[in-house]
Amino acid sequence: MTQHELLNEFSSLPAEAQRQVIDFIAFLRQRYEVKPANQSQNSDLINDGFIGMWSERQDLTESNAWVRNVRKDEWKDSHD
């Protein structure tokens, strides 16, 4: 259906049906609204208590080694 055909179909509807179509379009626009990434509601991470909660842990200073050791310990029983 072309835009012209769609407009003709819309125009042929009674006034109440046209209002319903307009309301439905407004609903769809709101539902599928694309929000800009830089205006996230959760962008205040600096003041979030979760960030940096493990900063004092000495065993995590070398994260790759920590993961390697955890995997080695956890997997040794299942692969022996």
C-alpha positions as CSV (number, residue, x, y, z in Angstrom):
1,M,0.0,0.0,0.0
2,T,1.4,3.4,-1.0
3,Q,1.3,6.4,1.2
4,H,-1.3,7.9,-1.0
5,E,-3.5,4.8,-0.7
6,L,-3.0,4.8,3.0
7,L,-4.1,8.4,3.3
8,N,-7.2,7.7,1.1
9,E,-8.1,4.8,3.4
10,F,-7.6,7.0,6.5
11,S,-9.7,9.8,5.0
12,S,-12.5,7.4,4.2
13,L,-12.9,6.4,7.9
14,P,-15.4,8.1,10.1
15,A,-14.1,10.8,12.5
16,E,-14.1,8.5,15.5
17,A,-12.1,5.8,13.7
18,Q,-9.6,8.4,12.5
19,R,-9.1,9.5,16.2
20,Q,-8.5,5.9,17.1
21,V,-5.9,5.5,14.3
22,I,-4.2,8.7,15.5
23,D,-4.3,7.4,19.1
24,F,-2.8,4.1,18.0
25,I,0.0,5.8,16.1
26,A,0.8,7.8,19.2
27,F,0.9,4.6,21.3
28,L,3.2,2.9,18.8
29,R,5.5,5.9,18.6
30,Q,5.8,6.0,22.4
31,R,6.3,2.2,22.6
32,Y,9.0,2.1,20.0
33,E,10.7,5.4,20.9
34,V,14.4,5.3,20.6
35,K,16.1,6.9,23.5
36,P,19.5,8.5,23.1
37,A,22.2,6.4,24.8
38,N,23.8,9.5,26.4
39,Q,20.7,10.4,28.3
40,S,20.3,7.1,30.2
41,Q,18.5,7.3,33.5
42,N,21.2,5.2,35.1
43,S,24.1,7.2,34.0
44,D,25.2,8.4,37.5
45,L,27.6,5.4,38.0
46,I,30.2,7.5,39.8
47,N,28.0,7.8,42.8
48,D,26.7,4.2,42.7
49,G,27.8,2.1,45.7
50,F,28.3,-0.9,43.4
51,I,31.1,0.7,41.5
52,G,34.4,0.0,43.2
53,M,33.0,-2.2,45.9
54,W,35.9,-4.7,45.5
55,S,38.6,-2.1,45.0
56,E,40.3,-3.1,48.3
57,R,40.5,-6.8,47.5
58,Q,44.2,-7.7,47.1
59,D,43.4,-11.1,45.4
60,L,41.8,-9.3,42.5
61,T,44.6,-7.0,41.5
62,E,45.6,-9.4,38.7
63,S,42.2,-10.4,37.4
64,N,43.4,-12.7,34.7
65,A,45.4,-14.8,37.2
66,W,42.4,-14.8,39.6
67,V,40.1,-16.1,37.0
68,R,42.6,-18.7,35.9
69,N,43.0,-20.0,39.5
70,V,39.3,-20.1,40.1
71,R,38.8,-22.1,36.9
72,K,41.6,-24.4,37.8
73,D,40.2,-25.0,41.3
74,E,36.6,-25.4,40.2
75,W,37.3,-27.6,37.1
76,K,39.9,-29.9,38.6
77,D,37.3,-32.2,40.2
78,S,35.1,-32.5,37.1
79,H,38.0,-33.2,34.7
80,D,40.0,-35.7,36.8
